[in-house]
Amino acid sequence: MNKHQIKGRLKEAAGEVQEQAGKLVGSEEQEAKGHAREQAGKVQKTAGDAKENLKDVLRESGKH
């Protein structure tokens, strides 16, 4: 697991909490910000996943 995967998961979770809190208090602004943060976290986690997959492929091919 690399730092992008960890940070992405944390950002995704924080965004979900913020989005739900926004819904709870009726703040569309906070809900939207939370959703955006969640999506950014998913992108960052996906980038980290791709990096890990590339490392695995290189390791298996003997090039790393």
Distance bins in CASP14 RR format, pairs under 12 A and 6 or more apart:
PFRMAT RR
TARGET T0000
AUTHOR 0000-0000-0000
RMODE 2
METHOD distances of the structure
MODEL  1
1 7 0 0 0 0 0 1 0 0 0 0 0
1 8 0 0 0 0 0 1 0 0 0 0 0
1 9 0 0 0 0 1 0 0 0 0 0 0
1 45 0 0 0 0 0 1 0 0 0 0 0
1 48 0 0 0 0 1 0 0 0 0 0 0
1 49 0 0 0 0 1 0 0 0 0 0 0
1 51 0 0 0 0 0 1 0 0 0 0 0
1 52 1 0 0 1 0 0 0 0 0 0 0
1 55 0 0 0 0 0 1 0 0 0 0 0
2 8 0 0 0 0 0 1 0 0 0 0 0
2 9 0 0 0 0 0 1 0 0 0 0 0
2 44 0 0 0 0 0 1 0 0 0 0 0
2 45 0 0 0 0 0 1 0 0 0 0 0
2 47 0 0 0 0 1 0 0 0 0 0 0
2 48 1 0 1 0 0 0 0 0 0 0 0
2 49 0 0 0 0 1 0 0 0 0 0 0
2 50 0 0 0 0 0 1 0 0 0 0 0
2 51 1 0 1 0 0 0 0 0 0 0 0
2 52 1 0 1 0 0 0 0 0 0 0 0
2 53 0 0 0 0 0 1 0 0 0 0 0
2 54 0 0 0 0 0 1 0 0 0 0 0
2 55 0 0 0 0 1 0 0 0 0 0 0
2 56 0 0 0 0 0 1 0 0 0 0 0
3 9 0 0 0 0 0 1 0 0 0 0 0
3 10 0 0 0 0 0 1 0 0 0 0 0
3 11 0 0 0 0 0 1 0 0 0 0 0
3 44 0 0 0 0 1 0 0 0 0 0 0
3 45 0 0 0 0 0 1 0 0 0 0 0
3 47 0 0 0 0 0 1 0 0 0 0 0
3 48 0 0 0 0 1 0 0 0 0 0 0
3 51 0 0 0 0 1 0 0 0 0 0 0
3 52 0 0 0 0 0 1 0 0 0 0 0
4 10 0 0 0 0 0 1 0 0 0 0 0
4 11 0 0 0 0 0 1 0 0 0 0 0
4 12 0 0 0 0 0 1 0 0 0 0 0
4 40 0 0 0 0 0 1 0 0 0 0 0
4 41 0 0 0 0 1 0 0 0 0 0 0
4 42 0 0 0 0 0 1 0 0 0 0 0
4 43 0 0 0 0 1 0 0 0 0 0 0
4 44 1 0 1 0 0 0 0 0 0 0 0
4 45 1 0 0 1 0 0 0 0 0 0 0
4 46 0 0 0 0 1 0 0 0 0 0 0
4 47 1 0 1 0 0 0 0 0 0 0 0
4 48 1 1 0 0 0 0 0 0 0 0 0
4 49 0 0 0 0 1 0 0 0 0 0 0
4 50 0 0 0 0 1 0 0 0 0 0 0
4 51 1 0 0 1 0 0 0 0 0 0 0
4 52 0 0 0 0 1 0 0 0 0 0 0
4 55 0 0 0 0 0 1 0 0 0 0 0
5 11 0 0 0 0 0 1 0 0 0 0 0
5 12 0 0 0 0 0 1 0 0 0 0 0
5 41 0 0 0 0 0 1 0 0 0 0 0
5 42 0 0 0 0 0 1 0 0 0 0 0
5 43 0 0 0 0 0 1 0 0 0 0 0
5 44 0 0 0 0 1 0 0 0 0 0 0
5 45 1 0 1 0 0 0 0 0 0 0 0
5 46 0 0 0 0 1 0 0 0 0 0 0
5 47 0 0 0 0 1 0 0 0 0 0 0
5 48 1 0 1 0 0 0 0 0 0 0 0
5 49 1 0 0 1 0 0 0 0 0 0 0
5 50 0 0 0 0 1 0 0 0 0 0 0
5 51 0 0 0 0 1 0 0 0 0 0 0
5 52 1 0 0 1 0 0 0 0 0 0 0
5 53 0 0 0 0 0 1 0 0 0 0 0
5 55 0 0 0 0 0 1 0 0 0 0 0
6 12 0 0 0 0 0 1 0 0 0 0 0
6 13 0 0 0 0 0 1 0 0 0 0 0
6 41 0 0 0 0 0 1 0 0 0 0 0
6 44 0 0 0 0 1 0 0 0 0 0 0
6 45 0 0 0 0 1 0 0 0 0 0 0
6 48 0 0 0 0 1 0 0 0 0 0 0
6 49 0 0 0 0 0 1 0 0 0 0 0
6 52 0 0 0 0 0 1 0 0 0 0 0
7 13 0 0 0 0 0 1 0 0 0 0 0
7 14 0 0 0 0 0 1 0 0 0 0 0
7 37 0 0 0 0 0 1 0 0 0 0 0
7 40 0 0 0 0 0 1 0 0 0 0 0
7 41 1 0 0 1 0 0 0 0 0 0 0
7 42 0 0 0 0 0 1 0 0 0 0 0
7 43 0 0 0 0 0 1 0 0 0 0 0
7 44 1 0 1 0 0 0 0 0 0 0 0
7 45 0 0 0 0 1 0 0 0 0 0 0
7 47 0 0 0 0 0 1 0 0 0 0 0
7 48 0 0 0 0 1 0 0 0 0 0 0
8 14 0 0 0 0 1 0 0 0 0 0 0
8 15 0 0 0 0 0 1 0 0 0 0 0
8 16 0 0 0 0 0 1 0 0 0 0 0
8 37 0 0 0 0 0 1 0 0 0 0 0
8 38 0 0 0 0 1 0 0 0 0 0 0
8 39 0 0 0 0 0 1 0 0 0 0 0
8 40 1 0 0 1 0 0 0 0 0 0 0
8 41 1 0 1 0 0 0 0 0 0 0 0
8 42 1 0 0 1 0 0 0 0 0 0 0
8 43 0 0 0 0 1 0 0 0 0 0 0
8 44 1 1 0 0 0 0 0 0 0 0 0
8 45 1 0 1 0 0 0 0 0 0 0 0
8 46 0 0 0 0 1 0 0 0 0 0 0
8 47 0 0 0 0 1 0 0 0 0 0 0
8 48 0 0 0 0 1 0 0 0 0 0 0
8 49 0 0 0 0 1 0 0 0 0 0 0
9 15 0 0 0 0 0 1 0 0 0 0 0
9 16 0 0 0 0 0 1 0 0 0 0 0
9 38 0 0 0 0 0 1 0 0 0 0 0
9 40 0 0 0 0 0 1 0 0 0 0 0
9 41 1 0 0 1 0 0 0 0 0 0 0
9 42 0 0 0 0 1 0 0 0 0 0 0
9 43 0 0 0 0 0 1 0 0 0 0 0
9 44 0 0 0 0 1 0 0 0 0 0 0
9 45 1 0 1 0 0 0 0 0 0 0 0
9 46 0 0 0 0 0 1 0 0 0 0 0
9 48 0 0 0 0 0 1 0 0 0 0 0
9 49 0 0 0 0 0 1 0 0 0 0 0
10 16 0 0 0 0 0 1 0 0 0 0 0
10 17 0 0 0 0 0 1 0 0 0 0 0
10 37 0 0 0 0 0 1 0 0 0 0 0
10 38 0 0 0 0 0 1 0 0 0 0 0
10 40 0 0 0 0 0 1 0 0 0 0 0
10 41 0 0 0 0 1 0 0 0 0 0 0
10 42 0 0 0 0 0 1 0 0 0 0 0
10 44 0 0 0 0 1 0 0 0 0 0 0
10 45 0 0 0 0 1 0 0 0 0 0 0
11 17 0 0 0 0 0 1 0 0 0 0 0
11 18 0 0 0 0 0 1 0 0 0 0 0
11 34 0 0 0 0 1 0 0 0 0 0 0
11 36 0 0 0 0 0 1 0 0 0 0 0
11 37 1 0 1 0 0 0 0 0 0 0 0
11 38 1 0 0 1 0 0 0 0 0 0 0
11 39 0 0 0 0 1 0 0 0 0 0 0
11 40 1 0 1 0 0 0 0 0 0 0 0
11 41 1 1 0 0 0 0 0 0 0 0 0
11 42 0 0 0 0 1 0 0 0 0 0 0
11 43 0 0 0 0 1 0 0 0 0 0 0
11 44 1 0 0 1 0 0 0 0 0 0 0
11 45 0 0 0 0 1 0 0 0 0 0 0
11 46 0 0 0 0 0 1 0 0 0 0 0
11 47 0 0 0 0 0 1 0 0 0 0 0
12 18 0 0 0 0 0 1 0 0 0 0 0
12 19 0 0 0 0 0 1 0 0 0 0 0
12 34 0 0 0 0 0 1 0 0 0 0 0
12 35 0 0 0 0 0 1 0 0 0 0 0
12 36 0 0 0 0 0 1 0 0 0 0 0
12 37 1 0 0 1 0 0 0 0 0 0 0
12 38 1 0 1 0 0 0 0 0 0 0 0
12 39 0 0 0 0 1 0 0 0 0 0 0
12 40 0 0 0 0 1 0 0 0 0 0 0
12 41 1 0 1 0 0 0 0 0 0 0 0
12 42 1 0 1 0 0 0 0 0 0 0 0
12 43 0 0 0 0 1 0 0 0 0 0 0
12 44 0 0 0 0 1 0 0 0 0 0 0
12 45 1 0 0 1 0 0 0 0 0 0 0
12 46 0 0 0 0 0 1 0 0 0 0 0
13 19 0 0 0 0 0 1 0 0 0 0 0
13 20 0 0 0 0 0 1 0 0 0 0 0
13 34 0 0 0 0 0 1 0 0 0 0 0
13 37 0 0 0 0 1 0 0 0 0 0 0
13 38 0 0 0 0 1 0 0 0 0 0 0
13 41 0 0 0 0 1 0 0 0 0 0 0
13 42 0 0 0 0 0 1 0 0 0 0 0
13 45 0 0 0 0 0 1 0 0 0 0 0
14 20 0 0 0 0 0 1 0 0 0 0 0
14 21 0 0 0 0 0 1 0 0 0 0 0
14 33 0 0 0 0 0 1 0 0 0 0 0
14 34 1 0 0 1 0 0 0 0 0 0 0
14 35 0 0 0 0 0 1 0 0 0 0 0
14 36 0 0 0 0 0 1 0 0 0 0 0
14 37 1 0 0 1 0 0 0 0 0 0 0
14 38 1 0 0 1 0 0 0 0 0 0 0
14 40 0 0 0 0 0 1 0 0 0 0 0
14 41 0 0 0 0 1 0 0 0 0 0 0
14 44 0 0 0 0 0 1 0 0 0 0 0
15 21 0 0 0 0 1 0 0 0 0 0 0
15 22 0 0 0 0 0 1 0 0 0 0 0
15 23 0 0 0 0 0 1 0 0 0 0 0
15 30 0 0 0 0 1 0 0 0 0 0 0
15 31 0 0 0 0 0 1 0 0 0 0 0
15 32 0 0 0 0 0 1 0 0 0 0 0
15 33 0 0 0 0 1 0 0 0 0 0 0
15 34 1 0 1 0 0 0 0 0 0 0 0
15 35 1 0 0 1 0 0 0 0 0 0 0
15 36 0 0 0 0 1 0 0 0 0 0 0
15 37 1 1 0 0 0 0 0 0 0 0 0
15 38 1 0 1 0 0 0 0 0 0 0 0
15 39 0 0 0 0 1 0 0 0 0 0 0
15 40 0 0 0 0 1 0 0 0 0 0 0
15 41 1 0 0 1 0 0 0 0 0 0 0
15 42 0 0 0 0 0 1 0 0 0 0 0
16 22 0 0 0 0 0 1 0 0 0 0 0
16 23 0 0 0 0 0 1 0 0 0 0 0
16 31 0 0 0 0 0 1 0 0 0 0 0
16 33 0 0 0 0 0 1 0 0 0 0 0
16 34 1 0 0 1 0 0 0 0 0 0 0
16 35 0 0 0 0 1 0 0 0 0 0 0
16 36 0 0 0 0 0 1 0 0 0 0 0
16 37 0 0 0 0 1 0 0 0 0 0 0
16 38 1 0 1 0 0 0 0 0 0 0 0
16 39 0 0 0 0 0 1 0 0 0 0 0
16 41 0 0 0 0 1 0 0 0 0 0 0
16 42 0 0 0 0 0 1 0 0 0 0 0
17 23 0 0 0 0 0 1 0 0 0 0 0
17 24 0 0 0 0 0 1 0 0 0 0 0
17 30 0 0 0 0 0 1 0 0 0 0 0
17 31 0 0 0 0 0 1 0 0 0 0 0
17 33 0 0 0 0 0 1 0 0 0 0 0
17 34 0 0 0 0 1 0 0 0 0 0 0
17 35 0 0 0 0 0 1 0 0 0 0 0
17 37 0 0 0 0 1 0 0 0 0 0 0
17 38 0 0 0 0 1 0 0 0 0 0 0
18 24 0 0 0 0 0 1 0 0 0 0 0
18 25 0 0 0 0 0 1 0 0 0 0 0
18 27 0 0 0 0 1 0 0 0 0 0 0
18 29 0 0 0 0 0 1 0 0 0 0 0
18 30 1 0 0 1 0 0 0 0 0 0 0
18 31 1 0 0 1 0 0 0 0 0 0 0
18 32 0 0 0 0 1 0 0 0 0 0 0
18 33 1 0 0 1 0 0 0 0 0 0 0
18 34 1 1 0 0 0 0 0 0 0 0 0
18 35 0 0 0 0 1 0 0 0 0 0 0
18 36 0 0 0 0 1 0 0 0 0 0 0
18 37 1 0 0 1 0 0 0 0 0 0 0
18 38 1 0 0 1 0 0 0 0 0 0 0
18 39 0 0 0 0 0 1 0 0 0 0 0
18 40 0 0 0 0 0 1 0 0 0 0 0
19 25 0 0 0 0 0 1 0 0 0 0 0
19 26 0 0 0 0 0 1 0 0 0 0 0
19 27 0 0 0 0 0 1 0 0 0 0 0
19 28 0 0 0 0 0 1 0 0 0 0 0
19 29 0 0 0 0 0 1 0 0 0 0 0
19 30 1 0 0 1 0 0 0 0 0 0 0
19 31 1 0 1 0 0 0 0 0 0 0 0
19 32 0 0 0 0 1 0 0 0 0 0 0
19 33 1 0 0 1 0 0 0 0 0 0 0
19 34 1 0 1 0 0 0 0 0 0 0 0
19 35 1 0 1 0 0 0 0 0 0 0 0
19 36 0 0 0 0 1 0 0 0 0 0 0
19 37 1 0 0 1 0 0 0 0 0 0 0
19 38 1 0 0 1 0 0 0 0 0 0 0
19 39 0 0 0 0 0 1 0 0 0 0 0
20 26 0 0 0 0 0 1 0 0 0 0 0
20 27 0 0 0 0 0 1 0 0 0 0 0
20 30 0 0 0 0 1 0 0 0 0 0 0
20 31 0 0 0 0 1 0 0 0 0 0 0
20 34 0 0 0 0 1 0 0 0 0 0 0
20 35 0 0 0 0 0 1 0 0 0 0 0
20 37 0 0 0 0 0 1 0 0 0 0 0
20 38 0 0 0 0 0 1 0 0 0 0 0
21 27 1 0 0 1 0 0 0 0 0 0 0
21 29 0 0 0 0 0 1 0 0 0 0 0
21 30 1 0 0 1 0 0 0 0 0 0 0
21 31 0 0 0 0 1 0 0 0 0 0 0
21 33 0 0 0 0 0 1 0 0 0 0 0
21 34 0 0 0 0 1 0 0 0 0 0 0
21 35 0 0 0 0 0 1 0 0 0 0 0
21 37 0 0 0 0 0 1 0 0 0 0 0
22 28 1 0 0 1 0 0 0 0 0 0 0
22 29 0 0 0 0 1 0 0 0 0 0 0
22 30 1 1 0 0 0 0 0 0 0 0 0
22 31 1 0 1 0 0 0 0 0 0 0 0
22 32 0 0 0 0 1 0 0 0 0 0 0
22 33 0 0 0 0 1 0 0 0 0 0 0
22 34 1 0 0 1 0 0 0 0 0 0 0
22 35 0 0 0 0 1 0 0 0 0 0 0
22 37 0 0 0 0 0 1 0 0 0 0 0
23 29 0 0 0 0 0 1 0 0 0 0 0
23 30 0 0 0 0 1 0 0 0 0 0 0
23 31 1 0 1 0 0 0 0 0 0 0 0
23 32 0 0 0 0 0 1 0 0 0 0 0
23 34 0 0 0 0 1 0 0 0 0 0 0
23 35 0 0 0 0 0 1 0 0 0 0 0
24 30 0 0 0 0 1 0 0 0 0 0 0
24 31 0 0 0 0 1 0 0 0 0 0 0
25 31 0 0 0 0 1 0 0 0 0 0 0
26 32 0 0 0 0 0 1 0 0 0 0 0
27 33 0 0 0 0 1 0 0 0 0 0 0
27 34 0 0 0 0 0 1 0 0 0 0 0
28 34 0 0 0 0 0 1 0 0 0 0 0
28 35 0 0 0 0 0 1 0 0 0 0 0
29 35 0 0 0 0 0 1 0 0 0 0 0
29 36 0 0 0 0 0 1 0 0 0 0 0
30 36 0 0 0 0 0 1 0 0 0 0 0
30 37 0 0 0 0 0 1 0 0 0 0 0
31 37 0 0 0 0 0 1 0 0 0 0 0
31 38 0 0 0 0 0 1 0 0 0 0 0
32 38 0 0 0 0 0 1 0 0 0 0 0
32 39 0 0 0 0 0 1 0 0 0 0 0
33 39 0 0 0 0 0 1 0 0 0 0 0
33 40 0 0 0 0 0 1 0 0 0 0 0
34 40 0 0 0 0 1 0 0 0 0 0 0
34 41 0 0 0 0 0 1 0 0 0 0 0
35 41 0 0 0 0 0 1 0 0 0 0 0
35 42 0 0 0 0 0 1 0 0 0 0 0
36 42 0 0 0 0 0 1 0 0 0 0 0
36 43 0 0 0 0 0 1 0 0 0 0 0
37 43 0 0 0 0 0 1 0 0 0 0 0
37 44 0 0 0 0 0 1 0 0 0 0 0
38 44 0 0 0 0 0 1 0 0 0 0 0
38 45 0 0 0 0 0 1 0 0 0 0 0
39 45 0 0 0 0 0 1 0 0 0 0 0
39 46 0 0 0 0 0 1 0 0 0 0 0
40 46 0 0 0 0 0 1 0 0 0 0 0
40 47 0 0 0 0 0 1 0 0 0 0 0
41 47 0 0 0 0 1 0 0 0 0 0 0
41 48 0 0 0 0 0 1 0 0 0 0 0
41 49 0 0 0 0 0 1 0 0 0 0 0
42 48 0 0 0 0 0 1 0 0 0 0 0
42 49 0 0 0 0 0 1 0 0 0 0 0
43 49 0 0 0 0 0 1 0 0 0 0 0
43 50 0 0 0 0 0 1 0 0 0 0 0
44 50 0 0 0 0 0 1 0 0 0 0 0
44 51 0 0 0 0 0 1 0 0 0 0 0
45 51 0 0 0 0 0 1 0 0 0 0 0
45 52 0 0 0 0 0 1 0 0 0 0 0
46 52 0 0 0 0 0 1 0 0 0 0 0
46 53 0 0 0 0 0 1 0 0 0 0 0
47 53 0 0 0 0 0 1 0 0 0 0 0
47 54 0 0 0 0 0 1 0 0 0 0 0
48 54 0 0 0 0 1 0 0 0 0 0 0
48 55 0 0 0 0 1 0 0 0 0 0 0
49 55 0 0 0 0 0 1 0 0 0 0 0
49 56 0 0 0 0 0 1 0 0 0 0 0
50 56 0 0 0 0 0 1 0 0 0 0 0
50 57 0 0 0 0 0 1 0 0 0 0 0
51 57 0 0 0 0 0 1 0 0 0 0 0
51 58 0 0 0 0 0 1 0 0 0 0 0
52 58 0 0 0 0 0 1 0 0 0 0 0
52 59 0 0 0 0 0 1 0 0 0 0 0
53 59 0 0 0 0 0 1 0 0 0 0 0
53 60 0 0 0 0 0 1 0 0 0 0 0
54 60 0 0 0 0 0 1 0 0 0 0 0
54 61 0 0 0 0 0 1 0 0 0 0 0
54 63 0 0 0 0 0 1 0 0 0 0 0
54 64 0 0 0 0 1 0 0 0 0 0 0
55 61 0 0 0 0 0 1 0 0 0 0 0
55 62 0 0 0 0 0 1 0 0 0 0 0
55 63 0 0 0 0 0 1 0 0 0 0 0
55 64 1 0 0 1 0 0 0 0 0 0 0
56 62 0 0 0 0 0 1 0 0 0 0 0
56 63 0 0 0 0 0 1 0 0 0 0 0
56 64 0 0 0 0 1 0 0 0 0 0 0
57 63 0 0 0 0 1 0 0 0 0 0 0
57 64 0 0 0 0 1 0 0 0 0 0 0
58 64 1 1 0 0 0 0 0 0 0 0 0
END
